[in-house]
């Protein structure tokens, strides 16, 4: 799925929140994520694990938010999703022959195992950081600040991870043409 479509439910949540309240926004988020999954199914496209996780977390924590009329449940959703992603990445070092990042990007990049491990740990730490930062903002700032952070901060963190990953790979010489990258593979460590 395109990143712009992945961000759409969050944008809908923010717009509805700032025009109504957190409970209506939560319902809108749940509808938007459900529509996103339904759209993928109708087009017979693969539904990624991340989208499945986001869907179930939105339905469970959104449902609890609406049922119990407590905004903390929806505020915990990004922490749970990011925490599970971090654990999945970290755990992939011990399960299977390839890390999760290597399984996702191995067809696009040819990298030594040590580099895959560094990238995988880097993304795991990044998702863990995002999980923690979400709680800091949720418990120390107003709901308006948290909602804005959810849109801007989440996107900014992910974008900074991408920039750091590309910068690291470029610095180590792995983004050159395939023959040059093979020669430079020894510089990975």
C-alpha positions in Angstrom: 0.0 0.0 0.0 1.2 3.5 -0.7 2.4 5.5 2.3 -0.1 8.3 1.5 -3.0 5.8 1.8 -1.5 4.4 5.1 -1.6 7.9 6.5 -5.2 8.7 5.4 -6.9 7.2 8.5 -4.7 9.3 10.8 -5.4 12.4 8.7 -9.2 11.7 9.0 -8.8 11.2 12.8 -7.1 14.6 13.1 -9.6 16.4 11.0 -12.6 14.9 12.7 -11.0 15.5 16.2 -10.4 19.2 15.5 -13.9 19.6 14.2 -15.8 17.5 16.7 -14.3 15.5 19.6 -12.0 12.5 20.4 -14.9 10.0 20.4 -16.2 10.9 17.0 -12.7 11.0 15.7 -12.1 7.5 17.1 -15.2 6.2 15.4 -14.0 7.9 12.1 -10.5 6.3 12.6 -12.1 2.8 13.0 -14.3 3.3 9.9 -11.3 4.6 7.9 -9.0 1.7 8.8 -11.8 -0.8 8.1 -12.4 0.8 4.7 -8.7 0.6 4.0 -8.7 -3.1 4.7 -11.9 -3.7 2.8 -10.5 -1.7 -0.2 -7.4 -3.9 -0.2 -9.5 -7.0 -0.1 -11.7 -5.9 -2.9 -8.7 -5.2 -5.1 -7.3 -8.6 -4.1 -4.2 -6.9 -2.8 -2.0 -8.3 0.0 -2.8 -6.9 3.4 0.5 -6.3 5.2 1.1 -7.4 8.8 1.5 -3.8 9.7 -2.0 -2.9 8.3 -3.5 -5.9 10.1 -1.9 -4.9 13.3 -3.1 -1.3 12.9 -6.6 -2.5 12.0 -6.9 -4.8 15.0 -5.4 -2.2 17.4 -7.7 0.5 16.0 -10.8 -1.7 16.5 -9.8 -3.0 19.9 -8.5 0.3 21.4 -11.0 2.4 19.5 -13.8 0.2 20.7 -12.6 0.4 24.3 -12.4 4.2 24.0 -16.0 4.4 22.7 -17.4 1.8 25.1 -15.7 3.2 28.3 -15.7 6.8 27.1 -12.0 7.0 28.0 -9.6 8.6 25.6 -6.5 6.9 27.1 -7.3 3.7 25.2 -6.9 5.4 21.8 -3.9 7.3 23.0 -2.2 3.9 23.9 -2.9 2.5 20.4 0.3 3.9 18.8 2.4 2.7 21.7 1.0 -0.8 21.4 1.4 -0.9 17.6 5.0 0.6 17.7 5.9 -1.7 20.6 4.7 -4.8 18.8 6.6 -3.7 15.6 9.8 -3.2 17.7 9.4 -6.6 19.3 8.8 -8.3 15.9 11.9 -6.7 14.5 14.0 -7.6 17.6 12.6 -11.1 17.7 13.4 -11.7 14.0 17.1 -11.9 15.0 16.3 -15.1 16.8 13.7 -16.7 14.5 14.5 -17.8 11.0 17.5 -17.2 8.9 16.8 -13.6 7.9 15.9 -10.5 9.9 12.5 -9.0 9.3 14.0 -6.0 7.5 16.0 -8.4 5.2 12.8 -10.3 4.4 11.1 -7.1 3.5 13.9 -5.4 1.5 16.1 -8.4 0.5 14.8 -8.3 -3.1 15.7 -4.6 -3.5 19.1 -4.6 -1.7 22.0 -7.0 -1.5 23.7 -6.5 1.8 26.0 -8.4 4.2 24.3 -10.1 7.2 25.9 -7.6 9.6 24.4 -4.7 7.8 20.9 -6.3 7.8 21.3 -6.9 11.5 22.2 -3.2 12.1 19.3 -2.0 10.0 16.9 -4.3 11.8 18.1 -3.3 15.2 18.0 0.4 14.2 14.4 0.1 13.1 13.5 -1.9 16.2 15.0 0.8 18.4 13.2 3.5 16.3 9.8 1.9 16.8 10.5 1.4 20.6 11.4 5.1 20.7 8.2 6.0 19.0 6.2 3.9 21.4 7.8 5.7 24.4 7.5 9.2 22.9 3.8 8.6 22.3 3.3 7.9 26.1 5.4 11.0 27.0 3.2 13.2 24.9 -0.1 11.5 25.9 0.6 11.8 29.6 2.3 15.2 29.7 0.5 17.3 27.1 -3.1 18.3 26.2 -5.2 16.1 23.9 -4.8 18.7 21.2 -1.0 18.5 21.4 -1.2 14.6 21.3 -3.4 14.6 18.3 -1.1 17.0 16.4 1.9 14.9 17.5 0.1 11.7 16.2 0.0 13.2 12.8 3.2 15.3 12.5 5.4 13.5 15.0 4.7 10.0 13.8 5.3 11.0 10.2 8.5 12.9 11.1 9.9 10.0 13.1 9.3 7.5 10.3 10.7 9.9 7.7 13.8 10.5 9.9 14.3 6.6 10.1 14.2 6.4 6.3 16.7 9.3 5.9 19.0 7.7 8.5 18.8 4.3 6.8 19.5 5.8 3.3 22.3 7.9 4.8 23.9 4.9 6.5 23.6 2.8 3.3 25.0 5.6 1.1 27.9 6.3 3.6 28.8 2.6 3.6 28.6 2.5 -0.2 25.7 0.1 -0.6 23.6 2.3 -2.8 26.0 2.3 -5.7 25.5 0.1 -8.8 25.5 -3.6 -8.0 29.1 -4.4 -9.1 30.5 -1.5 -7.0 28.4 -2.5 -4.0 29.7 -6.0 -4.2 33.3 -4.8 -4.1 32.5 -2.5 -1.1 30.7 -5.2 0.8 33.8 -5.7 3.0 33.4 -2.1 4.4 30.1 -3.0 6.1 31.7 -3.8 9.4 
